[in-house]
Amino acid sequence: MDTAPSAQPVTTTPADGNRRRVATAAALASAVEWYDYFVFGIAAALVLGDLYFPAGSATAGVLASFATFAVGFLARPIGGIVAGHLGDKRGRKPMLVLALTLMGVSTTAIGLLPTYDTIGVAAPILLVLLRVAQGVAVGAQWGGAMLLATEYAPEGKRGLYGSVVQLGVPIGVVTANTVFLLAGALTTDSAFAAWGWRVPFLVGLLVLALAWYIHTRVEETPAFREAERALAEKEKTEQSSPLRTILRGHLGTVFLAGGSFAVNTATFYILITGVLDYTTRELDMKKSAVLTVSLCVSLTQLVLIPAAAALSDRVGRIRIYALGAVGIALWAVPLFLLIDTGSLLWLAVGTFVASCFLSIMYGPQAALFAELFTPEMRYTGASLGYQIAAVAGGGLAPFMMVLLLEATGTSMAVSGYIVVLSVIALVSIKILADRARAAEAPAEAPAEPRTNAAPETNAAPETNAAPETSAAPETSAAPETSAETRTKSEPETRAETKAETETKAESAG
C-alpha cells in the first residue's frame, strides 16, 4: 500500500530542454551550496579548534569547534522561514539566488578570516557570525532548489527529479574531501595549518557565478505561477500568509516531517564529521586515509540516491523511506563495532552499509516533503520540516558524539543515540502513514463521489489525479484542499469536510 501523498499535476507543461536546464541548475546549486557548508565541518574536525579556540585541552577545542559547527544548524530554520515565506509569495528562483549569494560571500570570508593569534577574541566571534550566515543560506537554499526540480518534473518522475537536488549532498562531500586531500597533499603540516586549510573556503567564490546564471537563465516554476494567481485572488478578500497558514493549520505535519528525518541527518554528520574526529584523535588513524574512505563512500550515494527515488515513484515514498530508517536502526551497533577495530577496511565496510541506508531514505525525501504541502505554502512547510530535522539531528550530532564518548568511554553510547533517533523517525513515519490512510477512508464512502476510487493501487503517485482536490489543485487558494489533507488530521483541515467524513478520519487516525 502506498501511503505517500499523491503528487499534484501542474497546469502547464514545460519543454523538455527547459526541464533539463532547470534540473541541472538545481543540482549545481545544491552541490555548491553543500560543498561550502561541508568544508566547515571538515575544517572543524581538523584545524579550527586549534586556530580559533586555543585555550584548554584538545577535547575542549574540538567541542568549541563543533559547537560553532552546530550554530550553523540553529540558524538554518531562520533561512527556511524567511525564504520559505517569501518563496511562497514571491517565487522560488529569487530566494535561491539570494541564498547562493549569501553562502558564497560568507564562505569566502571564512577563508580570509584572521585567527585567534592575530586578532584575539574577535576571531571566534566573527567565525560564529559567518557560520550563522552559512546556516541561514543553506536553510534558504534547499527549499528553492528542491522545488525548482520537483515542480518542473514530468508526471511519474517527481521522486527522480527531486533526487537531483539530494545528489548535491554527496557531490558536496566528495568535492570538499577532495579539495582538503589535495590541500593536505600539496602542503606540509605547518603550511596546511597556516594557510592550506583556507583554499577550500576560497572556492566559494564560484557560487556567485552560479547565482548569476540562475538569475538570468532559469524561469520560475509553473506550479508557483499558478499558486501566485491563486494567492493574488485570496489577498483581495483576506490577509494571506504562507507562514501563518503553516503555523495555524499544518504545524503537526511539519514536526512529523522533521522527526522522520532527524536520524538521517544526524547519522550523516556523525559519519562525515564525528567519525573523522574520533578515528584520527582517539584511534590514531591517518587523516588522509579516513578522508579517502569518506570520499569513496559518498561516491556510491551518487548511484543509490536516484535509484531509491526512482523506486519510490513506483512503489510509494513512505515504504522506501521507512525501509531506510529501519536499516539505520539495525546497523547502528555493528557500525561502531567495526569502526572501533581501527581497521581502515572495516571502517569502509561499516560506513558504506550505513551510507546505503541513508541513501534509501534521502532519495525520496525531497518529493515526499514537497507532496505534504500545497504550492502556496510548500516552500515554507517543506523547508521548516527539513531544517527542524537539521537542528535536532545534524547540528547536534558531532557535538553529542564527543560528549557521549567523553562521558561513557564507549562508542556504544553513540550507537544508542542513533537508535533513539531511529525510533522517533519510525513513529513519525507511522503517524504520517496512518493520517494518509485516514484521509483516504472517505474515498470508500458513496457520499464522496469526487475522490479517487482506488488510490491505494496507483503504482506511480505522480499520475494520480489528486484524489482529495479539485481538478486543478495547483490553483486552489485553500491549502486544506491539497495533498496535505492526506497526511494530516488536525481540526483545521477537518473543519471543512462533511460530518461523516470527519468522523471516519478521526476514527482512522
Disulfide bonds with the S-S distance in Angstrom:
none
